[in-house]
Amino acid sequence: MKRGIPAALLLGMLMCVGCITTAPPDPTKMTVKAAPYLPPPPPLVTPDRITPTNGHLIAQSLTDELDYEARLATMPAP
């Protein structure tokens, strides 16, 4: 009983100040975070595109594709 009255008074004061509210949040004041910009995916690497002359470029394209997939995996779900 000795702790109940001060706790109720403290809770009442906090509600008057606005720190604690029993009202639901106002949907008109809520903002929606925009999804981070993600560039379009690079073209897929297929075995028929690889030749001895462009092997280095295709390896770089494959690295870009894997990096894109990793960025997609780390993005938060909408």
PyMOL Python script that loads the backbone (N, CA, C, O; Angstrom):
from pymol import cmd

cmd.read_pdbstr("""\
ATOM      1  N   MET A   1       0.821  -1.187   0.000  1.00  0.00           N
ATOM      2  CA  MET A   1       0.000   0.000   0.000  1.00  0.00           C
ATOM      3  C   MET A   1       0.867   1.254   0.000  1.00  0.00           C
ATOM      4  O   MET A   1       0.520   2.260  -0.618  1.00  0.00           O
ATOM      5  N   LYS A   2       2.000   1.183   0.699  1.00  0.00           N
ATOM      6  CA  LYS A   2       2.871   2.361   0.764  1.00  0.00           C
ATOM      7  C   LYS A   2       3.504   2.664  -0.587  1.00  0.00           C
ATOM      8  O   LYS A   2       3.824   3.816  -0.878  1.00  0.00           O
ATOM      9  N   ARG A   3       3.685   1.651  -1.401  1.00  0.00           N
ATOM     10  CA  ARG A   3       4.290   1.871  -2.711  1.00  0.00           C
ATOM     11  C   ARG A   3       3.237   2.105  -3.785  1.00  0.00           C
ATOM     12  O   ARG A   3       3.550   2.664  -4.836  1.00  0.00           O
ATOM     13  N   GLY A   4       2.024   1.701  -3.552  1.00  0.00           N
ATOM     14  CA  GLY A   4       0.969   1.807  -4.562  1.00  0.00           C
ATOM     15  C   GLY A   4       0.540   3.237  -4.817  1.00  0.00           C
ATOM     16  O   GLY A   4       0.360   3.635  -5.968  1.00  0.00           O
ATOM     17  N   ILE A   5       0.375   4.011  -3.761  1.00  0.00           N
ATOM     18  CA  ILE A   5      -0.082   5.388  -3.920  1.00  0.00           C
ATOM     19  C   ILE A   5       0.969   6.239  -4.641  1.00  0.00           C
ATOM     20  O   ILE A   5       0.610   6.957  -5.574  1.00  0.00           O
ATOM     21  N   PRO A   6       2.263   6.193  -4.248  1.00  0.00           N
ATOM     22  CA  PRO A   6       3.260   6.976  -5.004  1.00  0.00           C
ATOM     23  C   PRO A   6       3.386   6.522  -6.465  1.00  0.00           C
ATOM     24  O   PRO A   6       3.586   7.341  -7.362  1.00  0.00           O
ATOM     25  N   ALA A   7       3.268   5.222  -6.690  1.00  0.00           N
ATOM     26  CA  ALA A   7       3.365   4.729  -8.067  1.00  0.00           C
ATOM     27  C   ALA A   7       2.197   5.246  -8.894  1.00  0.00           C
ATOM     28  O   ALA A   7       2.386   5.642 -10.045  1.00  0.00           O
ATOM     29  N   ALA A   8       0.999   5.250  -8.331  1.00  0.00           N
ATOM     30  CA  ALA A   8      -0.166   5.767  -9.054  1.00  0.00           C
ATOM     31  C   ALA A   8      -0.029   7.262  -9.307  1.00  0.00           C
ATOM     32  O   ALA A   8      -0.383   7.741 -10.385  1.00  0.00           O
ATOM     33  N   LEU A   9       0.476   7.998  -8.334  1.00  0.00           N
ATOM     34  CA  LEU A   9       0.677   9.432  -8.535  1.00  0.00           C
ATOM     35  C   LEU A   9       1.720   9.694  -9.620  1.00  0.00           C
ATOM     36  O   LEU A   9       1.530  10.568 -10.465  1.00  0.00           O
ATOM     37  N   LEU A  10       2.807   8.949  -9.600  1.00  0.00           N
ATOM     38  CA  LEU A  10       3.850   9.107 -10.607  1.00  0.00           C
ATOM     39  C   LEU A  10       3.310   8.778 -11.995  1.00  0.00           C
ATOM     40  O   LEU A  10       3.584   9.499 -12.955  1.00  0.00           O
ATOM     41  N   LEU A  11       2.551   7.702 -12.104  1.00  0.00           N
ATOM     42  CA  LEU A  11       1.966   7.321 -13.383  1.00  0.00           C
ATOM     43  C   LEU A  11       1.007   8.409 -13.867  1.00  0.00           C
ATOM     44  O   LEU A  11       0.992   8.745 -15.051  1.00  0.00           O
ATOM     45  N   GLY A  12       0.211   8.955 -12.956  1.00  0.00           N
ATOM     46  CA  GLY A  12      -0.703  10.026 -13.323  1.00  0.00           C
ATOM     47  C   GLY A  12       0.019  11.272 -13.803  1.00  0.00           C
ATOM     48  O   GLY A  12      -0.417  11.910 -14.760  1.00  0.00           O
ATOM     49  N   MET A  13       1.121  11.626 -13.149  1.00  0.00           N
ATOM     50  CA  MET A  13       1.889  12.800 -13.571  1.00  0.00           C
ATOM     51  C   MET A  13       2.521  12.578 -14.939  1.00  0.00           C
ATOM     52  O   MET A  13       2.542  13.482 -15.774  1.00  0.00           O
ATOM     53  N   LEU A  14       3.033  11.377 -15.163  1.00  0.00           N
ATOM     54  CA  LEU A  14       3.649  11.093 -16.454  1.00  0.00           C
ATOM     55  C   LEU A  14       2.609  11.126 -17.569  1.00  0.00           C
ATOM     56  O   LEU A  14       2.913  11.560 -18.681  1.00  0.00           O
ATOM     57  N   MET A  15       1.396  10.678 -17.291  1.00  0.00           N
ATOM     58  CA  MET A  15       0.348  10.729 -18.305  1.00  0.00           C
ATOM     59  C   MET A  15      -0.058  12.170 -18.592  1.00  0.00           C
ATOM     60  O   MET A  15      -0.364  12.506 -19.737  1.00  0.00           O
ATOM     61  N   CYS A  16      -0.066  13.032 -17.565  1.00  0.00           N
ATOM     62  CA  CYS A  16      -0.415  14.436 -17.773  1.00  0.00           C
ATOM     63  C   CYS A  16       0.647  15.154 -18.602  1.00  0.00           C
ATOM     64  O   CYS A  16       0.326  16.024 -19.411  1.00  0.00           O
ATOM     65  N   VAL A  17       1.888  14.794 -18.401  1.00  0.00           N
ATOM     66  CA  VAL A  17       2.975  15.427 -19.139  1.00  0.00           C
ATOM     67  C   VAL A  17       2.976  14.955 -20.593  1.00  0.00           C
ATOM     68  O   VAL A  17       3.378  15.698 -21.488  1.00  0.00           O
ATOM     69  N   GLY A  18       2.533  13.736 -20.826  1.00  0.00           N
ATOM     70  CA  GLY A  18       2.503  13.201 -22.183  1.00  0.00           C
ATOM     71  C   GLY A  18       3.552  12.153 -22.445  1.00  0.00           C
ATOM     72  O   GLY A  18       3.704  11.699 -23.579  1.00  0.00           O
ATOM     73  N   CYS A  19       4.282  11.758 -21.414  1.00  0.00           N
ATOM     74  CA  CYS A  19       5.308  10.733 -21.596  1.00  0.00           C
ATOM     75  C   CYS A  19       4.669   9.375 -21.848  1.00  0.00           C
ATOM     76  O   CYS A  19       5.197   8.553 -22.597  1.00  0.00           O
ATOM     77  N   ILE A  20       3.536   9.156 -21.215  1.00  0.00           N
ATOM     78  CA  ILE A  20       2.814   7.894 -21.369  1.00  0.00           C
ATOM     79  C   ILE A  20       1.426   8.244 -21.876  1.00  0.00           C
ATOM     80  O   ILE A  20       0.787   9.164 -21.365  1.00  0.00           O
ATOM     81  N   THR A  21       0.965   7.522 -22.865  1.00  0.00           N
ATOM     82  CA  THR A  21      -0.362   7.789 -23.398  1.00  0.00           C
ATOM     83  C   THR A  21      -1.129   6.489 -23.549  1.00  0.00           C
ATOM     84  O   THR A  21      -0.547   5.432 -23.792  1.00  0.00           O
ATOM     85  N   THR A  22      -2.425   6.579 -23.405  1.00  0.00           N
ATOM     86  CA  THR A  22      -3.277   5.406 -23.591  1.00  0.00           C
ATOM     87  C   THR A  22      -3.983   5.472 -24.928  1.00  0.00           C
ATOM     88  O   THR A  22      -4.670   4.524 -25.308  1.00  0.00           O
ATOM     89  N   ALA A  23      -3.830   6.570 -25.650  1.00  0.00           N
ATOM     90  CA  ALA A  23      -4.472   6.727 -26.951  1.00  0.00           C
ATOM     91  C   ALA A  23      -3.665   5.995 -28.016  1.00  0.00           C
ATOM     92  O   ALA A  23      -2.439   5.918 -27.925  1.00  0.00           O
ATOM     93  N   PRO A  24      -4.348   5.455 -29.027  1.00  0.00           N
ATOM     94  CA  PRO A  24      -3.609   4.812 -30.118  1.00  0.00           C
ATOM     95  C   PRO A  24      -2.853   5.856 -30.925  1.00  0.00           C
ATOM     96  O   PRO A  24      -3.228   7.028 -30.912  1.00  0.00           O
ATOM     97  N   PRO A  25      -1.803   5.461 -31.623  1.00  0.00           N
ATOM     98  CA  PRO A  25      -1.029   6.422 -32.407  1.00  0.00           C
ATOM     99  C   PRO A  25      -1.873   7.011 -33.543  1.00  0.00           C
ATOM    100  O   PRO A  25      -2.756   6.348 -34.087  1.00  0.00           O
ATOM    101  N   ASP A  26      -1.587   8.253 -33.883  1.00  0.00           N
ATOM    102  CA  ASP A  26      -2.308   8.950 -34.938  1.00  0.00           C
ATOM    103  C   ASP A  26      -1.716   8.554 -36.289  1.00  0.00           C
ATOM    104  O   ASP A  26      -0.558   8.870 -36.562  1.00  0.00           O
ATOM    105  N   PRO A  27      -2.489   7.861 -37.150  1.00  0.00           N
ATOM    106  CA  PRO A  27      -1.922   7.417 -38.431  1.00  0.00           C
ATOM    107  C   PRO A  27      -1.611   8.553 -39.388  1.00  0.00           C
ATOM    108  O   PRO A  27      -0.841   8.364 -40.329  1.00  0.00           O
ATOM    109  N   THR A  28      -2.191   9.734 -39.174  1.00  0.00           N
ATOM    110  CA  THR A  28      -1.900  10.844 -40.088  1.00  0.00           C
ATOM    111  C   THR A  28      -0.512  11.422 -39.845  1.00  0.00           C
ATOM    112  O   THR A  28       0.056  12.059 -40.732  1.00  0.00           O
ATOM    113  N   LYS A  29       0.033  11.211 -38.669  1.00  0.00           N
ATOM    114  CA  LYS A  29       1.357  11.744 -38.349  1.00  0.00           C
ATOM    115  C   LYS A  29       2.479  10.741 -38.603  1.00  0.00           C
ATOM    116  O   LYS A  29       3.655  11.089 -38.504  1.00  0.00           O
ATOM    117  N   MET A  30       2.125   9.505 -38.926  1.00  0.00           N
ATOM    118  CA  MET A  30       3.140   8.482 -39.170  1.00  0.00           C
ATOM    119  C   MET A  30       3.754   8.682 -40.550  1.00  0.00           C
ATOM    120  O   MET A  30       3.053   8.992 -41.514  1.00  0.00           O
ATOM    121  N   THR A  31       5.043   8.506 -40.633  1.00  0.00           N
ATOM    122  CA  THR A  31       5.735   8.607 -41.907  1.00  0.00           C
ATOM    123  C   THR A  31       6.234   7.237 -42.305  1.00  0.00           C
ATOM    124  O   THR A  31       6.580   6.416 -41.456  1.00  0.00           O
ATOM    125  N   VAL A  32       6.269   7.003 -43.579  1.00  0.00           N
ATOM    126  CA  VAL A  32       6.742   5.733 -44.112  1.00  0.00           C
ATOM    127  C   VAL A  32       8.151   5.950 -44.631  1.00  0.00           C
ATOM    128  O   VAL A  32       8.401   6.859 -45.422  1.00  0.00           O
ATOM    129  N   LYS A  33       9.063   5.111 -44.181  1.00  0.00           N
ATOM    130  CA  LYS A  33      10.435   5.209 -44.668  1.00  0.00           C
ATOM    131  C   LYS A  33      10.498   4.699 -46.098  1.00  0.00           C
ATOM    132  O   LYS A  33       9.935   3.657 -46.433  1.00  0.00           O
ATOM    133  N   ALA A  34      11.183   5.444 -46.913  1.00  0.00           N
ATOM    134  CA  ALA A  34      11.371   5.020 -48.295  1.00  0.00           C
ATOM    135  C   ALA A  34      12.423   3.922 -48.330  1.00  0.00           C
ATOM    136  O   ALA A  34      13.409   3.955 -47.594  1.00  0.00           O
ATOM    137  N   ALA A  35      12.192   2.963 -49.191  1.00  0.00           N
ATOM    138  CA  ALA A  35      13.150   1.870 -49.344  1.00  0.00           C
ATOM    139  C   ALA A  35      14.441   2.433 -49.931  1.00  0.00           C
ATOM    140  O   ALA A  35      14.397   3.311 -50.792  1.00  0.00           O
ATOM    141  N   PRO A  36      15.581   1.942 -49.478  1.00  0.00           N
ATOM    142  CA  PRO A  36      16.839   2.439 -50.037  1.00  0.00           C
ATOM    143  C   PRO A  36      16.938   2.100 -51.522  1.00  0.00           C
ATOM    144  O   PRO A  36      16.478   1.051 -51.971  1.00  0.00           O
ATOM    145  N   TYR A  37      17.545   3.009 -52.262  1.00  0.00           N
ATOM    146  CA  TYR A  37      17.678   2.814 -53.709  1.00  0.00           C
ATOM    147  C   TYR A  37      18.615   1.653 -53.986  1.00  0.00           C
ATOM    148  O   TYR A  37      19.706   1.565 -53.423  1.00  0.00           O
ATOM    149  N   LEU A  38      18.179   0.783 -54.846  1.00  0.00           N
ATOM    150  CA  LEU A  38      19.007  -0.336 -55.261  1.00  0.00           C
ATOM    151  C   LEU A  38      19.039  -0.328 -56.785  1.00  0.00           C
ATOM    152  O   LEU A  38      17.989  -0.421 -57.420  1.00  0.00           O
ATOM    153  N   PRO A  39      20.217  -0.218 -57.381  1.00  0.00           N
ATOM    154  CA  PRO A  39      20.287  -0.179 -58.842  1.00  0.00           C
ATOM    155  C   PRO A  39      19.777  -1.487 -59.442  1.00  0.00           C
ATOM    156  O   PRO A  39      19.715  -2.503 -58.750  1.00  0.00           O
ATOM    157  N   PRO A  40      19.417  -1.470 -60.707  1.00  0.00           N
ATOM    158  CA  PRO A  40      18.930  -2.698 -61.333  1.00  0.00           C
ATOM    159  C   PRO A  40      20.014  -3.772 -61.331  1.00  0.00           C
ATOM    160  O   PRO A  40      21.203  -3.455 -61.324  1.00  0.00           O
ATOM    161  N   PRO A  41      19.615  -5.017 -61.337  1.00  0.00           N
ATOM    162  CA  PRO A  41      20.618  -6.093 -61.281  1.00  0.00           C
ATOM    163  C   PRO A  41      21.473  -6.123 -62.546  1.00  0.00           C
ATOM    164  O   PRO A  41      21.004  -5.778 -63.630  1.00  0.00           O
ATOM    165  N   PRO A  42      22.719  -6.534 -62.398  1.00  0.00           N
ATOM    166  CA  PRO A  42      23.583  -6.651 -63.578  1.00  0.00           C
ATOM    167  C   PRO A  42      23.123  -7.834 -64.433  1.00  0.00           C
ATOM    168  O   PRO A  42      22.420  -8.716 -63.939  1.00  0.00           O
ATOM    169  N   PRO A  43      23.511  -7.860 -65.703  1.00  0.00           N
ATOM    170  CA  PRO A  43      23.103  -8.990 -66.553  1.00  0.00           C
ATOM    171  C   PRO A  43      23.690 -10.300 -66.013  1.00  0.00           C
ATOM    172  O   PRO A  43      24.796 -10.335 -65.475  1.00  0.00           O
ATOM    173  N   LEU A  44      22.920 -11.361 -66.176  1.00  0.00           N
ATOM    174  CA  LEU A  44      23.359 -12.662 -65.669  1.00  0.00           C
ATOM    175  C   LEU A  44      24.552 -13.191 -66.464  1.00  0.00           C
ATOM    176  O   LEU A  44      24.677 -12.950 -67.664  1.00  0.00           O
ATOM    177  N   VAL A  45      25.412 -13.908 -65.772  1.00  0.00           N
ATOM    178  CA  VAL A  45      26.580 -14.514 -66.406  1.00  0.00           C
ATOM    179  C   VAL A  45      26.209 -15.949 -66.780  1.00  0.00           C
ATOM    180  O   VAL A  45      25.821 -16.750 -65.929  1.00  0.00           O
ATOM    181  N   THR A  46      26.337 -16.248 -68.055  1.00  0.00           N
ATOM    182  CA  THR A  46      26.042 -17.596 -68.536  1.00  0.00           C
ATOM    183  C   THR A  46      27.299 -18.169 -69.186  1.00  0.00           C
ATOM    184  O   THR A  46      28.141 -17.421 -69.682  1.00  0.00           O
ATOM    185  N   PRO A  47      27.424 -19.489 -69.183  1.00  0.00           N
ATOM    186  CA  PRO A  47      28.646 -20.100 -69.741  1.00  0.00           C
ATOM    187  C   PRO A  47      28.878 -19.803 -71.220  1.00  0.00           C
ATOM    188  O   PRO A  47      30.026 -19.767 -71.663  1.00  0.00           O
ATOM    189  N   ASP A  48      27.812 -19.590 -71.991  1.00  0.00           N
ATOM    190  CA  ASP A  48      28.013 -19.365 -73.424  1.00  0.00           C
ATOM    191  C   ASP A  48      28.580 -17.976 -73.721  1.00  0.00           C
ATOM    192  O   ASP A  48      29.012 -17.733 -74.847  1.00  0.00           O
ATOM    193  N   ARG A  49      28.595 -17.052 -72.746  1.00  0.00           N
ATOM    194  CA  ARG A  49      29.159 -15.710 -72.952  1.00  0.00           C
ATOM    195  C   ARG A  49      30.672 -15.677 -72.742  1.00  0.00           C
ATOM    196  O   ARG A  49      31.323 -14.702 -73.117  1.00  0.00           O
ATOM    197  N   ILE A  50      31.237 -16.724 -72.149  1.00  0.00           N
ATOM    198  CA  ILE A  50      32.663 -16.702 -71.794  1.00  0.00           C
ATOM    199  C   ILE A  50      33.509 -17.170 -72.977  1.00  0.00           C
ATOM    200  O   ILE A  50      33.270 -18.230 -73.557  1.00  0.00           O
ATOM    201  N   THR A  51      34.504 -16.349 -73.316  1.00  0.00           N
ATOM    202  CA  THR A  51      35.496 -16.709 -74.336  1.00  0.00           C
ATOM    203  C   THR A  51      36.876 -16.429 -73.752  1.00  0.00           C
ATOM    204  O   THR A  51      36.978 -15.733 -72.741  1.00  0.00           O
ATOM    205  N   PRO A  52      37.925 -16.943 -74.349  1.00  0.00           N
ATOM    206  CA  PRO A  52      39.266 -16.670 -73.809  1.00  0.00           C
ATOM    207  C   PRO A  52      39.625 -15.184 -73.800  1.00  0.00           C
ATOM    208  O   PRO A  52      40.440 -14.759 -72.980  1.00  0.00           O
ATOM    209  N   THR A  53      39.042 -14.394 -74.684  1.00  0.00           N
ATOM    210  CA  THR A  53      39.402 -12.973 -74.747  1.00  0.00           C
ATOM    211  C   THR A  53      38.655 -12.118 -73.727  1.00  0.00           C
ATOM    212  O   THR A  53      39.158 -11.070 -73.322  1.00  0.00           O
ATOM    213  N   ASN A  54      37.471 -12.540 -73.306  1.00  0.00           N
ATOM    214  CA  ASN A  54      36.705 -11.717 -72.365  1.00  0.00           C
ATOM    215  C   ASN A  54      36.578 -12.371 -70.984  1.00  0.00           C
ATOM    216  O   ASN A  54      35.691 -12.006 -70.213  1.00  0.00           O
ATOM    217  N   GLY A  55      37.418 -13.294 -70.674  1.00  0.00           N
ATOM    218  CA  GLY A  55      37.340 -14.014 -69.395  1.00  0.00           C
ATOM    219  C   GLY A  55      37.434 -13.093 -68.179  1.00  0.00           C
ATOM    220  O   GLY A  55      36.708 -13.265 -67.200  1.00  0.00           O
ATOM    221  N   HIS A  56      38.340 -12.110 -68.254  1.00  0.00           N
ATOM    222  CA  HIS A  56      38.512 -11.186 -67.130  1.00  0.00           C
ATOM    223  C   HIS A  56      37.255 -10.328 -66.926  1.00  0.00           C
ATOM    224  O   HIS A  56      36.834 -10.104 -65.791  1.00  0.00           O
ATOM    225  N   LEU A  57      36.665  -9.855 -68.011  1.00  0.00           N
ATOM    226  CA  LEU A  57      35.455  -9.041 -67.916  1.00  0.00           C
ATOM    227  C   LEU A  57      34.275  -9.852 -67.376  1.00  0.00           C
ATOM    228  O   LEU A  57      33.478  -9.341 -66.590  1.00  0.00           O
ATOM    229  N   ILE A  58      34.167 -11.091 -67.791  1.00  0.00           N
ATOM    230  CA  ILE A  58      33.080 -11.946 -67.306  1.00  0.00           C
ATOM    231  C   ILE A  58      33.276 -12.253 -65.822  1.00  0.00           C
ATOM    232  O   ILE A  58      32.303 -12.320 -65.071  1.00  0.00           O
ATOM    233  N   ALA A  59      34.520 -12.439 -65.398  1.00  0.00           N
ATOM    234  CA  ALA A  59      34.780 -12.672 -63.969  1.00  0.00           C
ATOM    235  C   ALA A  59      34.363 -11.450 -63.154  1.00  0.00           C
ATOM    236  O   ALA A  59      33.812 -11.595 -62.063  1.00  0.00           O
ATOM    237  N   GLN A  60      34.618 -10.251 -63.670  1.00  0.00           N
ATOM    238  CA  GLN A  60      34.189  -9.032 -62.982  1.00  0.00           C
ATOM    239  C   GLN A  60      32.665  -8.941 -62.949  1.00  0.00           C
ATOM    240  O   GLN A  60      32.093  -8.535 -61.938  1.00  0.00           O
ATOM    241  N   SER A  61      32.007  -9.315 -64.042  1.00  0.00           N
ATOM    242  CA  SER A  61      30.541  -9.310 -64.083  1.00  0.00           C
ATOM    243  C   SER A  61      29.965 -10.291 -63.066  1.00  0.00           C
ATOM    244  O   SER A  61      28.959 -10.006 -62.417  1.00  0.00           O
ATOM    245  N   LEU A  62      30.607 -11.443 -62.935  1.00  0.00           N
ATOM    246  CA  LEU A  62      30.151 -12.428 -61.958  1.00  0.00           C
ATOM    247  C   LEU A  62      30.319 -11.899 -60.540  1.00  0.00           C
ATOM    248  O   LEU A  62      29.458 -12.133 -59.691  1.00  0.00           O
ATOM    249  N   THR A  63      31.405 -11.196 -60.269  1.00  0.00           N
ATOM    250  CA  THR A  63      31.618 -10.582 -58.959  1.00  0.00           C
ATOM    251  C   THR A  63      30.552  -9.527 -58.678  1.00  0.00           C
ATOM    252  O   THR A  63      30.037  -9.441 -57.563  1.00  0.00           O
ATOM    253  N   ASP A  64      30.222  -8.725 -59.688  1.00  0.00           N
ATOM    254  CA  ASP A  64      29.178  -7.713 -59.535  1.00  0.00           C
ATOM    255  C   ASP A  64      27.832  -8.361 -59.232  1.00  0.00           C
ATOM    256  O   ASP A  64      27.073  -7.872 -58.395  1.00  0.00           O
ATOM    257  N   GLU A  65      27.545  -9.448 -59.908  1.00  0.00           N
ATOM    258  CA  GLU A  65      26.279 -10.155 -59.693  1.00  0.00           C
ATOM    259  C   GLU A  65      26.200 -10.710 -58.265  1.00  0.00           C
ATOM    260  O   GLU A  65      25.158 -10.624 -57.615  1.00  0.00           O
ATOM    261  N   LEU A  66      27.299 -11.274 -57.791  1.00  0.00           N
ATOM    262  CA  LEU A  66      27.306 -11.815 -56.433  1.00  0.00           C
ATOM    263  C   LEU A  66      27.208 -10.705 -55.387  1.00  0.00           C
ATOM    264  O   LEU A  66      26.556 -10.885 -54.358  1.00  0.00           O
ATOM    265  N   ASP A  67      27.848  -9.563 -55.637  1.00  0.00           N
ATOM    266  CA  ASP A  67      27.736  -8.431 -54.720  1.00  0.00           C
ATOM    267  C   ASP A  67      26.305  -7.921 -54.662  1.00  0.00           C
ATOM    268  O   ASP A  67      25.815  -7.566 -53.590  1.00  0.00           O
ATOM    269  N   TYR A  68      25.634  -7.883 -55.803  1.00  0.00           N
ATOM    270  CA  TYR A  68      24.242  -7.447 -55.849  1.00  0.00           C
ATOM    271  C   TYR A  68      23.363  -8.383 -55.019  1.00  0.00           C
ATOM    272  O   TYR A  68      22.505  -7.934 -54.259  1.00  0.00           O
ATOM    273  N   GLU A  69      23.587  -9.677 -55.173  1.00  0.00           N
ATOM    274  CA  GLU A  69      22.817 -10.661 -54.398  1.00  0.00           C
ATOM    275  C   GLU A  69      23.068 -10.484 -52.900  1.00  0.00           C
ATOM    276  O   GLU A  69      22.144 -10.621 -52.097  1.00  0.00           O
ATOM    277  N   ALA A  70      24.309 -10.180 -52.519  1.00  0.00           N
ATOM    278  CA  ALA A  70      24.625  -9.989 -51.103  1.00  0.00           C
ATOM    279  C   ALA A  70      23.939  -8.739 -50.558  1.00  0.00           C
ATOM    280  O   ALA A  70      23.466  -8.742 -49.421  1.00  0.00           O
ATOM    281  N   ARG A  71      23.878  -7.667 -51.356  1.00  0.00           N
ATOM    282  CA  ARG A  71      23.187  -6.450 -50.925  1.00  0.00           C
ATOM    283  C   ARG A  71      21.692  -6.703 -50.750  1.00  0.00           C
ATOM    284  O   ARG A  71      21.075  -6.177 -49.823  1.00  0.00           O
ATOM    285  N   LEU A  72      21.114  -7.503 -51.634  1.00  0.00           N
ATOM    286  CA  LEU A  72      19.692  -7.841 -51.509  1.00  0.00           C
ATOM    287  C   LEU A  72      19.434  -8.623 -50.224  1.00  0.00           C
ATOM    288  O   LEU A  72      18.410  -8.426 -49.570  1.00  0.00           O
ATOM    289  N   ALA A  73      20.349  -9.499 -49.869  1.00  0.00           N
ATOM    290  CA  ALA A  73      20.173 -10.325 -48.661  1.00  0.00           C
ATOM    291  C   ALA A  73      20.271  -9.494 -47.394  1.00  0.00           C
ATOM    292  O   ALA A  73      19.649  -9.839 -46.389  1.00  0.00           O
ATOM    293  N   THR A  74      21.039  -8.401 -47.415  1.00  0.00           N
ATOM    294  CA  THR A  74      21.212  -7.610 -46.205  1.00  0.00           C
ATOM    295  C   THR A  74      20.173  -6.507 -46.054  1.00  0.00           C
ATOM    296  O   THR A  74      20.105  -5.866 -45.006  1.00  0.00           O
ATOM    297  N   MET A  75      19.362  -6.276 -47.088  1.00  0.00           N
ATOM    298  CA  MET A  75      18.330  -5.238 -46.991  1.00  0.00           C
ATOM    299  C   MET A  75      17.194  -5.696 -46.090  1.00  0.00           C
ATOM    300  O   MET A  75      16.820  -6.869 -46.114  1.00  0.00           O
ATOM    301  N   PRO A  76      16.644  -4.792 -45.302  1.00  0.00           N
ATOM    302  CA  PRO A  76      15.519  -5.178 -44.459  1.00  0.00           C
ATOM    303  C   PRO A  76      14.277  -5.454 -45.294  1.00  0.00           C
ATOM    304  O   PRO A  76      14.084  -4.875 -46.363  1.00  0.00           O
ATOM    305  N   ALA A  77      13.455  -6.336 -44.792  1.00  0.00           N
ATOM    306  CA  ALA A  77      12.220  -6.683 -45.512  1.00  0.00           C
ATOM    307  C   ALA A  77      11.229  -5.530 -45.399  1.00  0.00           C
ATOM    308  O   ALA A  77      11.121  -4.907 -44.343  1.00  0.00           O
ATOM    309  N   PRO A  78      10.507  -5.243 -46.479  1.00  0.00           N
ATOM    310  CA  PRO A  78       9.541  -4.138 -46.414  1.00  0.00           C
ATOM    311  C   PRO A  78       8.339  -4.474 -45.564  1.00  0.00           C
ATOM    312  O   PRO A  78       7.439  -3.648 -45.413  1.00  0.00           O
TER     313      PRO A  78
END
""", "prot")
cmd.dss("prot")
cmd.show_as("cartoon", "prot")
cmd.util.cbc("prot")
cmd.orient("prot")
